[in-house]
Amino acid sequence: MQRWCILLLLELSVVLAQSCLLAYGENVPRLTFAQLVDGIKANFEISQNLQSYNGKTVEVQGFIVPAGPPDLSFFLLSRVSSIGNYCCEAPVGQDETIYVFAAKGSKISYDPLRVYKVRGIFEAGQYRDKAYGISLFRMRQAQVEEAIGAKIMKVQEVPAPSANR
């Protein structure tokens, strides 16, 4: 009887852990830099759609641009790498940069050519930070991990050449 109870508890804990992981991964909206740019109106006003994410946990993929302490407790998340724009990309500005404040105790390994997945509490709207200046977008209490397999460029399918010549 005791073994049966232990097995049942183990099975329940596995099911509970799996459901928590699924809930955590699936319910977090993913924002793109294109959505951020599209969400800016004249005079740097933020659209209602983008403001609806304020205070909510979101996920954004991009490149880390070191801009603060060496421990990367603060950095910029950008659409392009800090060591060069890919294939003649236009330079990015505030509309394609997120100020990221990492969660306490985060250990972030930095590679300028890697794409990172950053998940944290999103803030949209112009804000002046005494230490880091003016920003349009911020993420606080952010968790950072490498976005393995992330696409950094749009790749369109090219039709196969016709066999008829």
C-alpha positions in Angstrom: 0.0 0.0 0.0 2.8 2.4 0.9 4.6 1.7 -2.4 1.4 2.4 -4.3 0.9 5.8 -2.5 4.5 6.7 -3.3 4.1 5.8 -7.0 0.9 7.7 -7.2 2.5 10.8 -5.6 5.4 10.6 -8.0 3.1 10.3 -11.0 1.0 13.3 -9.8 4.1 15.4 -9.2 5.4 14.6 -12.8 2.0 15.5 -14.3 1.8 18.7 -12.2 5.4 19.7 -13.2 4.6 19.1 -16.9 1.4 21.1 -16.8 3.2 24.0 -15.0 5.9 24.1 -17.7 3.4 24.0 -20.5 1.3 26.8 -18.9 4.5 28.9 -18.4 5.7 28.4 -22.0 2.4 28.7 -23.8 0.7 31.6 -22.1 3.5 34.1 -22.5 2.9 36.3 -25.6 5.9 36.8 -27.9 6.5 40.3 -29.2 8.6 41.1 -32.2 10.6 44.2 -33.0 8.3 44.8 -36.0 5.3 45.0 -33.6 7.2 47.5 -31.5 7.9 49.7 -34.4 4.4 49.4 -35.7 3.1 50.3 -32.2 4.7 53.8 -32.2 2.5 56.6 -33.4 3.4 60.2 -34.1 5.2 62.0 -31.3 6.3 58.7 -29.9 2.9 57.8 -28.6 2.4 54.1 -28.0 -0.6 52.3 -29.6 -3.4 50.9 -27.3 -2.5 47.4 -28.6 1.1 47.7 -27.4 0.0 49.4 -24.2 -2.2 46.4 -23.4 1.0 44.4 -22.7 2.2 46.9 -19.9 2.8 45.0 -16.7 2.5 41.6 -18.3 5.2 39.0 -18.9 6.2 38.8 -22.5 9.0 37.2 -24.5 11.2 39.0 -27.1 14.0 37.6 -29.2 17.0 39.7 -30.1 20.7 40.5 -29.7 22.3 41.6 -26.4 24.0 44.9 -26.6 26.1 45.5 -23.4 25.3 49.0 -22.0 25.8 48.8 -18.3 27.5 46.7 -15.6 29.8 43.9 -16.7 27.4 41.3 -15.1 24.7 42.3 -17.6 22.2 43.1 -15.0 21.2 45.9 -17.4 21.6 45.7 -21.2 19.9 46.6 -24.4 18.0 44.0 -26.5 18.2 44.9 -30.2 16.9 43.7 -33.5 20.5 43.6 -34.9 23.9 42.6 -33.4 26.1 45.3 -31.9 29.1 44.2 -34.0 27.5 45.0 -37.3 24.3 45.1 -39.1 23.4 42.0 -41.1 23.3 42.4 -44.8 23.0 46.2 -45.0 20.3 46.5 -42.3 19.4 50.0 -41.4 20.7 51.2 -38.1 18.4 50.7 -35.1 17.1 53.4 -32.8 15.0 53.6 -29.7 12.0 52.1 -31.5 14.0 48.9 -32.0 15.7 48.7 -28.7 14.5 47.4 -25.3 16.1 48.3 -22.1 16.4 45.1 -20.1 16.8 44.8 -16.4 17.7 41.2 -15.6 16.3 39.4 -12.6 18.5 39.4 -9.5 20.9 36.5 -9.5 20.7 36.0 -13.3 23.9 34.6 -14.9 24.1 35.7 -18.5 26.8 34.5 -20.9 27.1 36.9 -23.7 28.0 36.3 -27.4 27.4 39.2 -29.8 26.4 36.8 -32.6 23.8 34.7 -30.7 20.1 35.4 -30.6 18.6 35.5 -27.1 15.1 34.9 -25.8 14.3 37.4 -23.1 11.2 37.0 -20.9 10.2 39.6 -18.4 7.6 42.2 -17.4 7.0 44.6 -20.3 6.7 48.4 -20.1 5.8 50.6 -23.1 6.0 54.4 -23.2 8.6 57.0 -22.9 10.5 56.9 -19.5 13.5 58.7 -18.3 15.8 56.6 -16.1 18.4 58.6 -14.1 21.1 56.1 -14.8 20.4 54.9 -18.4 18.4 57.8 -20.0 15.2 57.8 -22.1 13.6 54.6 -23.3 10.4 53.7 -25.1 10.4 50.0 -24.1 11.6 48.2 -21.1 11.6 44.7 -19.6 12.1 44.2 -15.9 12.8 41.0 -13.9 14.0 39.5 -17.1 15.1 35.9 -17.6 17.6 35.4 -20.5 18.4 32.3 -22.4 19.9 31.5 -25.8 17.2 31.2 -28.5 18.4 28.0 -30.1 17.3 27.8 -33.8 16.0 31.3 -33.9 15.8 32.8 -37.4 17.5 36.2 -37.6 16.6 37.0 -41.2 13.4 36.4 -43.2 13.9 33.7 -45.7 11.3 33.4 -48.5 10.8 30.3 -50.4 12.1 30.5 -54.0 10.1 28.5 -56.5 12.0 25.7 -58.2 13.1 26.5 -61.7 10.7 25.2 -64.4 11.6 22.0 -66.2 10.2 23.5 -69.4 12.9 25.3 -71.4 
